[in-house]
Amino acid sequence: MATSAINGSDLLTKLGAGSGTNTKTLAESLVEVERKPRADAINARITKTENRISGLSAAMLNLDTIKKAFQTLDDPSDFNALTIENSNSAAFRNSSGGCGNRQS
């Protein structure tokens, strides 16, 4: 003899008792109504966090680019290339010691 699974709602319907409302579908709908706002809030927080991570990654990449640009300026001799010559020293005199060193 084969047996089949009958849930409580189906049994009441087959016996002709109950309100005729599908309680299984009703219960599933009620659970979904309670679950959806929470799931949406969690998904919104996940999206916000992912966007922050992406922003921080972009900022780190930009800072790394700036760091590399400044590393090309780390040799003080790069700033000592200015030479001024004047045949009439009484009219104008200048000297350059580079990197903030003051010479007279």
PELINMO-V451192 format. One record per residue. N is the residue number from 1. SS is DSSP state (H for helix, E for strand, L for the rest). D_CENTER is the distance of its C-alpha to the mean C-alpha in Angstrom with 1 decimal. Layout:
n=N ss=SS d_center=D_CENTER
n=N ss=SS d_center=D_CENTER
//
This chain:
n=1 ss=L d_center=61.3
n=2 ss=L d_center=57.7
n=3 ss=L d_center=55.6
n=4 ss=L d_center=52.7
n=5 ss=L d_center=50.0
n=6 ss=L d_center=50.5
n=7 ss=L d_center=48.1
n=8 ss=H d_center=49.5
n=9 ss=H d_center=48.7
n=10 ss=H d_center=50.5
n=11 ss=H d_center=53.4
n=12 ss=H d_center=54.0
n=13 ss=H d_center=53.9
n=14 ss=H d_center=56.3
n=15 ss=H d_center=58.7
n=16 ss=L d_center=58.5
n=17 ss=L d_center=57.2
n=18 ss=L d_center=54.1
n=19 ss=L d_center=52.5
n=20 ss=L d_center=51.4
n=21 ss=L d_center=47.8
n=22 ss=L d_center=45.5
n=23 ss=H d_center=44.1
n=24 ss=H d_center=41.7
n=25 ss=H d_center=40.0
n=26 ss=H d_center=40.0
n=27 ss=H d_center=38.5
n=28 ss=H d_center=35.7
n=29 ss=H d_center=35.0
n=30 ss=H d_center=34.9
n=31 ss=H d_center=32.5
n=32 ss=H d_center=30.1
n=33 ss=H d_center=30.4
n=34 ss=H d_center=29.4
n=35 ss=H d_center=26.6
n=36 ss=H d_center=24.8
n=37 ss=H d_center=23.5
n=38 ss=H d_center=22.2
n=39 ss=H d_center=20.5
n=40 ss=H d_center=19.0
n=41 ss=H d_center=17.7
n=42 ss=H d_center=16.2
n=43 ss=H d_center=14.5
n=44 ss=H d_center=13.2
n=45 ss=H d_center=11.7
n=46 ss=H d_center=10.2
n=47 ss=H d_center=8.7
n=48 ss=H d_center=7.4
n=49 ss=H d_center=6.0
n=50 ss=H d_center=4.5
n=51 ss=H d_center=3.2
n=52 ss=H d_center=2.6
n=53 ss=H d_center=2.4
n=54 ss=H d_center=3.0
n=55 ss=H d_center=4.2
n=56 ss=H d_center=5.7
n=57 ss=H d_center=6.9
n=58 ss=H d_center=8.4
n=59 ss=H d_center=9.9
n=60 ss=H d_center=11.3
n=61 ss=H d_center=12.8
n=62 ss=H d_center=14.4
n=63 ss=H d_center=15.7
n=64 ss=H d_center=17.2
n=65 ss=H d_center=18.9
n=66 ss=H d_center=20.3
n=67 ss=H d_center=21.5
n=68 ss=H d_center=23.3
n=69 ss=H d_center=24.9
n=70 ss=H d_center=26.2
n=71 ss=H d_center=27.6
n=72 ss=L d_center=29.9
n=73 ss=L d_center=31.4
n=74 ss=L d_center=32.2
n=75 ss=L d_center=35.9
n=76 ss=H d_center=38.1
n=77 ss=H d_center=40.7
n=78 ss=H d_center=38.5
n=79 ss=H d_center=39.4
n=80 ss=L d_center=43.1
n=81 ss=L d_center=44.0
n=82 ss=L d_center=45.6
n=83 ss=L d_center=49.3
n=84 ss=L d_center=51.5
n=85 ss=L d_center=55.2
n=86 ss=L d_center=58.0
n=87 ss=L d_center=61.7
n=88 ss=L d_center=62.6
n=89 ss=L d_center=61.1
n=90 ss=L d_center=62.8
n=91 ss=L d_center=60.9
n=92 ss=L d_center=57.4
n=93 ss=L d_center=56.0
n=94 ss=L d_center=52.5
n=95 ss=L d_center=51.0
n=96 ss=L d_center=47.5
n=97 ss=L d_center=46.6
n=98 ss=L d_center=42.9
n=99 ss=L d_center=39.9
n=100 ss=L d_center=41.4
n=101 ss=L d_center=44.7
n=102 ss=L d_center=47.4
n=103 ss=L d_center=50.7
n=104 ss=L d_center=53.9
//
